[in-house]
Structure formats: C-alpha cells, structure tokens
C-alpha cells in the first residue's frame, strides 16, 4: 500500500486511505475502521455491506472519481438484485473492488453502530451496539491426522475470520453443535454474546448455513403496579412488540411498604412474592412473543429496571432491610446474570442485565430515567419526575444531579379512588368543567369525541363509561379547584356553596356527580380528593426538598415521566400543585423514561458502563430522614400550596378564593343521592 495506490474516501466518517487495485471496499473499510456492517464475512450472502459510490469532481477532497473507479457489477450482486432488489446506485461492499480514486458513502442502514431514532425531538438517539451479534463462518472439517473438537475448530474459525477472542459455550450449545455443523456442511451462523463485566464472550446459538433471521432482546420496566416489556430486534434496534401486565404482587399489597410488611409478617412471604413476579414476568414474555409472532428461544438478552424493593424481590432477596433505616440494599451495583438463574423462560443461554440502584429507596428505574433524560448533560436546571406508585425524582444539570424517591401511592394510577380504574377503553381521561354552570364534559379512552358533542354515545357504545383513570382524576380535581367546587384545603362544597346540585351530601362530606346512567354512578368523593392531595403532596415535597438542597426556589424546566406522564396536562398538574411553578411550555413529557432507559442499555452496551459511572456521581437524598420533608408535605397538601406563591400559574389561572369549612357543614344546601354499590 503506497501513495501511488488509489485513494478511497468514506463518507460520512471522512476516513481515507490508499489501497491497491483489486481491494474489496469492505476490506478497505475494515482496515480504516469504517462503520460498515457485515454478517457473512464478505461472501456476498448477507447484503448488509451495501455502499453508494459517488462519481465526478470533489474539490473538497481534491479528487476526481471516474466512472470505472470500482470493478464492474458482478454475478453475486446480480443474483442478490434479482432476489431482493438493490437500491439504484448501491453496490455490495464485499464485491465491489477498488480500481481508482473513489468516494464511497456508507448509508445509515449499512452502519454497524447506526442511530436508532427516538420519537421525541428533544431525546437523544440510541447508538446501536448490542451485546449479541450474528456471525457467518466456515469451519474446517475434522481431520484424523490433526484431531481436535468441533467446538475448538468453530472457535478458531471465528477468531480467524472475525477477530473474535476465544469463545466459550454452554452445555446446551454443545448438545446441538455437531448435528448443526454437519447439517450446514460446516457453514454456520453463530449468535455471539460479546461479553460483559461478569461473563466472557460466548457462543449463544448456532444455525446451519446462513441464518437470515435475527435475534431479540427485552427491555423490561418492573414497576410496583405494572410490568411493561419492549421486544427489540438486536440487529436494527426496532421495537417489534410492546406489552404490559399488572404486577401479580399487588395481591400482597398495593404499595412497596405493605409488601415489605407482608415479608416481615409472613414466613416465606418474600419467596411467595418472588415466585409471583417471576411467573408474571414469564406470562408477559409469552404474551409479547405471541404478539410479535416469534419463538421465545430467539430472545437472547434482557435488561431490567425496577425500584429497590422490586429489585430485591425479583432477585429472590428478602427486602427486610429496606423497611427500616438505614434502608440498606443487598447490592447497589449493576448485575449480569443468566436468565435461567431467575427462572425466566427465554433462550436457555440468555443473559440478563439489571441497572444499578442509586440508593435504598432510589432504584434502577431512577438510574434508567437518568440514562434516558440525561440531567447530568443539561445546560439548564431540569426536574425529572417519574410519576408512579413510588415517584422517582431527579434534579440537576451539568454541575451536579440530586435524586430522591417519594411514596406517592397508587392514587395517580386510579387505585384507591372510588371511581378509579386503570387506563383502558371507557375510562375518563380528559375533563373540563364549565366555571358558570359547573357542568362537566369529558373524553374517554378510545374516543376523540367529547361527552357533550354529537356522536359521543355512538362512539362509546361498545365500551361505555367505566370510571376515571389517573390522568382523568388529576384533571378532574384541578378543574374542581379552578371552578370553585373544591377549596384550597381540599373540601368539596355543598350545592348551595358551589351553585350546582351535582354536589350532594355523601355521609358527612360532599361528593361531586360526574356521570350516571342506569348501570353506574361516577363521582368524586372528598376521600378521593384526600387521596390525590396525599399523593401530590408527597411528589411535590420530594421535588421541593431537592430544590432546597440545590439552594434554588425555581427550576428551568420540568420533565414528566412515567406510564401516564405523556397524558398529564401541565396546567392541571400545576393547579393541583404536583410540580413546582414553571412556564407551561417548559413542562414536557418523556413517556415511560425508565423503559426507554432500559431500551438504551439493551441496544447499546456502552451505555451500561456509562450509567454505572453516572450513578456514583448522583447525590442521594433520603426523604424519610429529612426534617423539612414533613413541613413541605403539610404545605403541599393545600391545592396548589398553602405557602408557595406559584406566580407563573397565577398569571394564567385565577383560582377562586373559597373556603367550605364552615364548622358544622352545610347540609341543608345539598341534595342527597345514594351511591349505588
């Protein structure tokens, strides 16, 4: 190779070098470290090394590319074009040979570490670098004169052709190795796990001949209430199926501490909950594989994120120590395990990675949110709130990041609310209340039509109106506050006080009638208001505590994460006092950021070491031992807050100055309705 040889320039990387005439483009790319994919090792089988040559004058590169700068189109390329079709102008990098100076573009689809685009504009894209990749290889046949095992010759071929290190294999692979090699006439495709901190590189699976399929990975968010899974194609990064189920542990307690208590009070209680969550997990895997129409044995990698109690129970560790100060974790480090150790029904050799926990009450789910939303890379001060049964809160910028968790309980997810339910077709999700008539209008999941618009009855005929989901109850309570049906301390007024007969006496307090038909009555009771007040006060107090530690009274922007974070109206969340005062346009949604963080860790193994380092730099705040938490909680129990001024909110919304605590309660003004059981 000399300066007299043709110059090969690759875009978009800009890498360049001189190569002898006849050098395959794929070989040149490999020698220069250009990101050009290949599974078959240059045999013209996989077509992943497609490139686009450019011809003409290139003043920037000081080169002129002739039409014959690459070798002529050959029979291998023609065969592939006839069978699958090549985009016009594309060549196969393993077949096209350098004949003269040439500029070659590597399209994104041909890059090994290509970007997996995320839907949100402000989100960082994921660089594809999965743990497990496919390699086609041709193995030397056994020779009586040079005896060696089939595995040893397979490992040698992978080392020689792909520059892979010496690989190991599980017993399960050894059982199928010999018949597979012979069926493929000593040509096979291997799925190779490239190793991590706990396990060295190893062969996971083997197919006879060239395997044209793919392998899959799972990103799983194990929450207190729900388990959500995303099945990803490890070759493309594409999410091919997503599904979720209720966490079966709910029968042992709706919140984390009740599950810890169940473990303390019942011999074998922790083991029961471990078995329940693993059975639920396997049920989810069956569901998600069925939806994607794939064999579960093709799932070779999985990443899990969860809060500390779920983390311990999933691993089979008694969470006893997490129920009392100093809330010690058995381990806070990231874990690399075999799926079989956790009784997970995936590929027999599948690997599992659990993100690190941050602290005793700030788990791997918060670490995943940090990976997804990257507050440590933010120029401005960002508050990230993962809204769930146990809220994870991060506050930070490039200088530092603080984290805490806050026990909001399941009210935001519709639980412990009289007409509450999970988000499902028929559930009220959007609400508006007329400030004059106090009449509600609403939208239900599965319909774009409001309840007072023509066609609403027809649209909801199949589902009916079944209850109120989390985003619906947030909007409902906020609207009741904005229209003077609820006062600051959280009391619902009587019909006389509020000016609507929808407020009726319900025991010793008043309730607000949202909807009724022959089958059901949907109301908001004063106890419902209390549940929401407690949940939002816990959430706000955690955020305010971090602001105290940061020595600030405001934040630049707020990111709402969590399963229903995408559905929460910023204005209603602020009226309720869930989040600090901020410009509404600076309150955005991240959807399920914990699940996204799990997906990033699944698809880019370098992100795993990145988050392990990041977690060590996050300052953990334990709300349970902070004296000001209770003070903030009491203030935040008011709607929106008894002390905080919320000036930005006040410039947008004028909240009625009402107080319904008249001492004896105004029972004369209320029209009593009996709630149907």
Buried (B, 14 or more C-beta within 10 A) or exposed (E): EEEEBBBBBBBEBEBBBBBEEEBBBBBBBBBBEBBBBBBBBBBBBBBBBBBBBBBEEBEEBEBBBEEEBBBEBBEBBEEBBEEEEBEEEBBBBBBBBBBBBBBBBBBEEBBBEBEBEBEBEEBBEBBBBBBBBBBBBBBBEBEEEEEEEBBEBBBBBBBEBBEBEEBBBBEBBEEBBEEBBEBBEBBBBBBBBBBBEEBEBBBBBBBBBBBEEBBBBBBBBBBBBBBBBBBBBBBBBEBBBBBBBEBBBBEBBBBBBEBBBBBBEEEEBBBBBBBBBBEBBBBBBEBBBEEBEBEBBBBBBBBBBBBBBBBBBBBBBBBEBBBEEEBEBBEBEBBBBBBBEBEBBBBBBBBBBBBBBBBBBBBBBBBBBBBBBBBBEBEEBBBBBBBBBBBBBBBBBEEBBBBBBBBBBBBBBBBBBBBBBBBBEBBBBBBBBEEEEBEBBBBBBBBEBBBEEEEBEEBBEEBEBBBBBBBBBBBBBBBBBBBBBBBBBBBBBBBBBBBBBBBBBBEEBBBBBBBBEEEBBBBBBBBBBBBBBBBBBBBBBBBBBBBBBBEEEEBBBBBBBBBBBBBBBBBBBBBBBBBBBBEBEBBBBBBBBBBBBBBBBBBBBEBBEBBBEBBEEBBBBBBBEBEEBEBBBEBBBBBBBEEBEBEBBEEEBEBBEBEBEEEEBBEEBBBEBEBEE
